[in-house]
Amino acid sequence: MNDDITEPYKDRSVWLRGLYMLVFMFFLGLVKFVAFVVIIFLFLTVLFTSETNKKLVRFGQSLSIYQYQIMMFLTYNTEEHPFPMGEWPEPSDISEKHISPRK
């Protein structure tokens, strides 16, 4: 057997990525809880005021993008680390038709 080849279980980078994955799984659970709170608050806002909170909608979009970034990292689709090791995702511009509660 060739001594130049490192066994995967001995490779420090594999273990380090595993540690990052555990941390981001924790963050994913936390973000899902925060998203649930945002969803409930937005629903109650629309229910009682017939208007959406645009700042909260933008924050919800950022949370959605962040969840996507975490899932892409966890499923080995990217090597980029999401926030807090990377930048917080910026939401795109949201048009009025996407956030109006009634037609």
C-alpha positions in Angstrom: 0.0 0.0 0.0 1.2 3.5 -0.8 2.2 5.6 2.2 1.5 8.9 0.5 -2.2 8.3 0.6 -3.9 9.3 3.8 -6.9 7.3 5.0 -10.0 9.5 5.1 -10.6 9.0 8.8 -7.1 10.2 9.5 -7.5 13.4 7.4 -7.7 16.4 9.7 -9.7 18.4 7.1 -12.5 15.8 7.1 -12.8 16.0 10.9 -12.7 19.8 10.8 -15.5 19.8 8.2 -17.5 17.4 10.4 -17.1 19.9 13.3 -18.3 22.7 11.0 -21.3 20.6 9.9 -22.3 20.0 13.5 -22.1 23.7 14.3 -24.2 24.6 11.2 -26.7 21.9 12.0 -27.2 23.7 15.3 -27.5 27.1 13.5 -30.0 25.5 11.1 -32.3 24.5 14.0 -32.0 27.9 15.5 -32.7 29.7 12.2 -35.8 27.5 11.7 -37.1 28.5 15.1 -36.5 32.2 14.3 -38.2 31.7 10.9 -41.2 30.2 12.7 -41.5 33.2 15.0 -41.2 35.6 12.0 -43.9 33.6 10.1 -46.3 33.7 13.1 -45.6 37.4 13.7 -46.1 38.3 10.0 -49.4 36.3 9.9 -50.7 38.1 13.0 -49.6 41.5 11.6 -51.6 40.8 8.4 -54.5 39.5 10.3 -54.9 42.6 12.5 -53.6 45.4 10.3 -54.1 44.1 6.7 -50.5 45.2 6.0 -47.2 43.4 5.9 -44.1 44.5 7.8 -41.7 45.1 4.9 -38.6 45.0 7.2 -39.7 41.7 8.6 -40.4 40.3 5.1 -36.8 41.3 4.1 -35.5 39.6 7.2 -37.5 36.5 6.4 -36.0 36.4 2.9 -32.5 36.7 4.4 -33.3 33.8 6.8 -34.5 31.7 3.8 -31.3 32.4 1.9 -29.3 31.6 5.0 -31.1 28.3 5.4 -30.4 27.5 1.8 -26.7 28.3 2.2 -26.4 26.1 5.3 -28.1 23.2 3.4 -25.8 23.6 0.5 -22.8 23.4 2.8 -24.2 20.4 4.7 -24.9 18.5 1.6 -21.4 19.0 0.1 -22.7 21.2 -2.7 -20.4 24.1 -1.7 -17.3 24.6 0.4 -18.3 28.2 1.3 -19.0 28.6 5.0 -22.3 30.5 5.7 -22.6 33.2 8.3 -20.9 33.7 10.9 -17.8 32.6 8.9 -19.1 34.2 5.7 -21.3 37.2 5.0 -24.9 37.5 6.1 -27.1 37.1 2.9 -28.6 40.2 1.5 -32.2 39.8 0.3 -33.1 40.9 -3.2 -35.5 43.7 -3.9 -39.0 42.7 -3.2 -41.7 44.0 -5.3 -45.0 45.1 -3.8 -46.9 42.3 -5.6 -45.0 39.7 -3.6 -45.7 41.2 -0.2 -49.2 42.6 -0.5 -51.6 40.5 1.7 -54.7 41.2 -0.4 -55.5 41.8 -4.0 
